[in-house]
């Protein structure tokens, strides 16, 4: 398997090179040069396989002989050492299930990709080199990446986040670790943070001074492990013969891109739903055929407040920029904060199932998609974060306390260590090269 840029320039590279480069030299994102299907034997046997076994089968399609299968299985087993259960939420009028992706150490779906990527980097790392992992976060990515790399020799992590625009719990997860983890509050939006990361990778002065890589879904090493849980979801379905529709809370579109890749690899899923908040860039594209980025709007589902999603170019590459082809596999819907609040309250009242705001957006879009269908289907929405990560929001809606796990309580009690920067490359360059952050 080779990896090529979405911009179509430059040579095809190995997975190892794509993993450590993060961004392709021409500014594009790395994608596999083809998407092979899993064998029918593997697909038929999914329900009998463990999460680690499914992860090994999926990832070896992309890693080939760059890592021994035995080593890959051990790596995946270590990274994905937590449950990803498919949980019934409602039975009528059609069955709705939640794929709970928040049972990892930072209680968010980003643990899957971040932990696997960190272990892949550790496996391939030249121990004589120090690598700076530069990551932008609108919420959960920062905590997941910080936890995955915390204390890992040979790696320094710099987390950029929009100041005062992530939840206190999310912020505590990456600002209180210290050591090789450095938190940077950018005086702007998440889109500013994301732009700064992209600019840093194209900056000759920075690339000459330090070894940079990325842990955002820019990095194909974090994206590909997310394919695994779509196959794991199918493996847990109670009715294997019924059509399946999967709704994906969508911001930067990495999670959705992984799902569409899973479809190409043979996952028995009929279609996907792109579930967005008021930042409905992708649903608008599906309606109109025009992709129009715009400044992001702040919402209760803050990790999805993205006005110019990076992974759109990967989706475009997969579908040849053909919106009609994409519409065959994907529908979309955008929902505002009033919709989200009502949904969290109503589902909790009906089913006693508690959702965070991002998962609620996924539920809303799934219900709308199932209601549009002429024939019944099983619906799955991705529950992307534990409701405790948004406890003040959720508690105000359901008027009940949300239990906060002990680990989160401990993080909230620690002193944060944060550097504040203006939203421009010059400020970031100075920070990275000055040695103030110990990089």
N, C-alpha and C positions, 0 to 999 in steps of 0.2 A: 504494500500500500504506500502511495506517495501522497503528499499534501501540496495543494496549489493555492494561489491567492485568488480571492474573489474578484480582484481587479484584472487578473489574467496576464500579469507581467511577471518576469522572473522565473527561475527554475523550480521544478517540483522538488520537494525536500522530504527527508525522512520524518517520522513522527517525533523522534528525539529532537531534531532541529526545530520543528514547528513548536514543540512544547516549550523550548527555552527561548525562542525568538518572540513568541507571543503574537506580535503583529508582523505580517509579511513586509519585506523591504519596500514594496511599492505602496504601502499603506493599507492594503487590503487585509482581509481575514483569511486565515488558512481553513481550507475545507478538504475532505478526502477527494482524491481524483475520481473515485467511483464509490458507489454504495452497494456492495454485494449482499445478496440475500443470505440469511441463515439457512442452513439445510432444512429440508422438510422434516427430517428425523428429529432435529433439535426442536423445531417448532411444535411437533406433535408431542414432545416429551416435556414441555415447559412446566406443567403442573407437578412433575416429579422432581424438579430441580430446585436446589437451594438458591437463595439470592446470590451467594458467592459463585455458584456454578453458572448461573445465568450471566452474571457479570463477566466471568472469564470467557464464556462463549462469545459474548458481544464484543468485548474489547480486543480479543485476539484477531478479529476481522480487520482491525485497524493497525495493530501493532505487529502482526505477522511474526517474523523471526527476530525482531528487535529485542524481544524478551522471551525467555523460556516459559512455556505454559505453566510449569510447576511454580516458577517465581511469580507469574502473573496471578495465579490462583491464591497464593499466599498473600500477595499485596492487596488484592481485592477483599479477601477475607478479613484482613486487618483493618482496612479502610471502612468497610461496610459491616461493622460489628454491632449493628443495632437493627431493630425491626422496622420494616416498612409495610404495615398491615393495610389491607383493604377492608374498610369498616362500613357495614350497612348503616345508612342514615334514614332513608324513607323507602317504603315499599310501593306506595301508590301516588299518582296514577301509573307511574313507571318506576322501576327500581333505581334508586340513586345511592351511590357508594362513594366514600371518600378514601382516596389513597393518602394515608397519613405519612407525610414526608418529614415530620418534625420530631422524630424520636432520637436524633443524633445529639451530640454534645452541646450544640448551640440552639437546638430546638427549631431548626429551619431546614428547608429542602437543600439549601446551599451546602450543607454538610456532605452530601453525597459526592458532588463534584469536587469540592475543595479538598476533602480528605484523600480521595483517590488521586487527584492531581499532585498533591504534596508528596505522596508516597511514590508516584511515578518520577517526580523530579529528584527525590532522594535516591531512587534506584539508579538513575542515569547521571547523577551529579559527579563532576570532577571535584574531589575534596580539596584541591588546592585553590579553588576559586570561590569567592563570595558572591552570591547572587542576590540582587535587590528585586523583590517582588513588589511591583507597583500596582495598586488596585484601587478602583473607585467604587464606592458603595452608596446606594440609596437606602440601605437598611441592613439586610441580613448577610450580604456578601462579606462585609467587613468582619463581622464576628466569626463567620465560618472559616474564612481564610486565615484570620489571626489565630484561631484555635488550632487549625490544621498545621500551621508552621511554627507555633509557639515553642521555643526552646530547641528548634531543629538546627543543628550545626550547619554552618555554611550559608544560611539564608537570613536576610533582613527583609522585613515586610513594612511597607509604607502604605497606610490606608488613607485615602482622600474621601472626605464626606462633606455634604452641604451642612454648614453650621446651623444648629437648631432645627434641622429638618428630618431627623431620625428620632425614633422613640428613645426615652431614657434607658430602657433595658438594652435595646440594640446598641446604643452608644457605649454603655458600660462594658459590653462584651469585647470591644476592641480597644477601648481607651484605658483600661485598667490592667492590662497584662504586663506591660513594660518589657524589659529585656530586649529581644530582637523585634518587637512589635512597636511601630511608631504611628501614632494617630495624628492626622492633619485635618483641621476644620477649615474648609474653604469658604470664603465669604461670597457665596453664590449658590447656584443650583446644582443638582446632580449632573445635569448636562454639562455644566462648567467643569466638574470633576472628570467626567468622561472625556471631554475634549482635551483637558490637560494631560491625561494619560496617553491619549493618541499622539499628541504633539511631542511628548517626552520620547516616545519610541522613534520618532522621526528626527530627533534633535541630535546632530552629529557630535556636539560638545558633550552631551550627556552620555551617548553611546560610547564615546572614547574614554570617558572617565569612570564609568561603573558598568557592571554587567546587569542589564535590566531584563526582567521578564514580567509578564502580567498574569494575574490570577482572576481577572474578570472573565466573563463568558467570551470576551475577545479571544481567550486562550483555548485552543482546541482541546487541550488536555483537561480542562474543566468541563467543557461542553459534552464530550463523548461519553463520560460516565453517566450523564443524566439519561442517556438512551436506555440504560439498564432497567430503570424502574418502570418503564412502560411495559416491557416484557414481563417483569415481575408482577405487575398489576394483572395482566391477562392471565398469568399462571394461577392467580388466586380467585378468579371469577367463579361463582357458583354455577352459572349456566354457560357452558363453553360454546353452545350452539346458537346463542342469541347475539344479534349485532351489538357492537360496543361503540359508544360515543364518548370521547374524552374531552373535558373542558380544562383549559390551562390558564390560570391567572398570568397575565402577560404584561411585561414592562419593557425590558431590554430584549425580549424575545428569545433568549437562550434556551429556556425551558421548552418553548414551543418548537424551536428549531430541532431540538433533540427528539421531540415527539414525531415530527414530520420525517426525520431521519429513521426513526424506529419503523415507521410505516413503510419506507422504502426497503428496509431490511427484512420485512415480512411480518411485522407485528399484526395480528388479526384484529385490527381496529378499523371500523367503517369510516370514521371521520373525526376531525378535531374542531374545537371551538376556541377561538382566541378571545379570552375574557379580559377586558380592560376596564379601568376606571374612566374618569373624565378625559384622560389622555388617550383618546380613542383613535390614534393614528392608523393602526392596522385595520380595524373595522371600517374606517373611512376609505382606506385603499380598496378593501374588498367590495365596498359599495360602488365606488366611483372609478376605480382604476388609476387614481392619482395618489401618489405618496407625497404628502406635504408635511414635513417636519415643522414643529412650532415650539415655542417655549413651553416647558412643562408647567402644569398646574398642580398645586398642593392639594392632596386629598387624605382621607383617613387611611387609605392603602398606600402608604408613602413609598414603599419599595417598588411600586409600579408607576411612580410619577416620572415618566420618561417621555420626552417630546421628540427625540430623534434616536430611535432604537438601533443599536449597533448591528444586531443580528439580522435585520431586514435584508442586508446584502447577501447573507448566506441563504436565506429563503429564496431570494431572487435568483441566485446562482443555481439552486436545486431545481427551480421551476422555469429556468430560462426566461425570467422576467415576464412570464405569461400569466396574467391574472386569471384568465379563464381556467387554465390548468390548476392553479392554486385553489380556485373556488370549488373544484371537485372534492378536494380533501379538507377544506377549511371554511368555516363560517366565523362570524365574529359578533360581538356585542359590547357596548360600553355602558357603564352604570355610574350614577352619581352617589354621593355620600348618603343621601336620604334613602336610596334603594338599599345600600349596604346596611345601614342601621336597621331598617325594617326587616331585612332578611335575617340578620343575626338574631333579632328578637323573636321573629316568628318561628324559625327553625328550632331555636332553643325551647320555645313554648310547646311546640308540637312534639319534638323528638328528644328533647333534653340534650341535643348535640350542640356543642359550643364551638363557634368558628371565630377565627380572627378576621379582620377586614379583607385581607387578600383572598383567603379561602372563600369568603362570602361572595366576592365577585365571581369566582369560579363556579360556585353553586348557581348564582343567578343566570349566568350565560348558559349553563348546562340545562337548567329547567326550561329556558326559552327555546333551546335547540330541540329538546325532547318534545315540547308542545307543538313544534312545527312539523314533526314527523307524522307520516300517515300510518306507519307500522311501529310496534313497540320495540324498544331497545333498552339495554342496560346502560345507565349513565354513570360515568366516573368523573369526579372533579378532584383536582390536586389540592389537598389541604397542605399549604406550603409553610405555615408557621404555627407554633403553639399559641393559643389565645393569651397565655401569660405574657408573651412578648409585647402585647398591646393591652395590658390589663386595665389601664385607666379608661381607654376607649370602650372596651368590651363591658367592663363593670358598669359604666354609666348607661349602657344600652339595656343589659339584662337585669340591672339592679340587684346583682348578687356578686359576692367576691369571687375572683378568679384565683385559685391556688397558684402560688408562684413557687416553682421548684427551688430546692435549697441552693443549688449551684448559682442560679440567677440572683437569689437574695445576697449571696456572698459577693458576687461581682458588683452589685449595686452599692455595697458598703465600702468598696475600695476607692481609693483616691484616683481620679482620672489624670492622665498625663497627655496633654494636647498642645499642639502647635497650631496657631492660626495663620493662614496665608491668604493673600489676595488671589483672585481667580485668574492668574496668568502664568504662562510657562516660565517667565523669568524668575518669579518668586519660587516656583517649584525647583527650577534648576539650581538656584542658589542654596536652597534647603538641602537638596540631595548631594551637592558637591562640597558643601561647607564643612561637613563632618559633625554638624550639630546634632544630627540624629543617629550618630554612631554607625551609619552605613559606610 
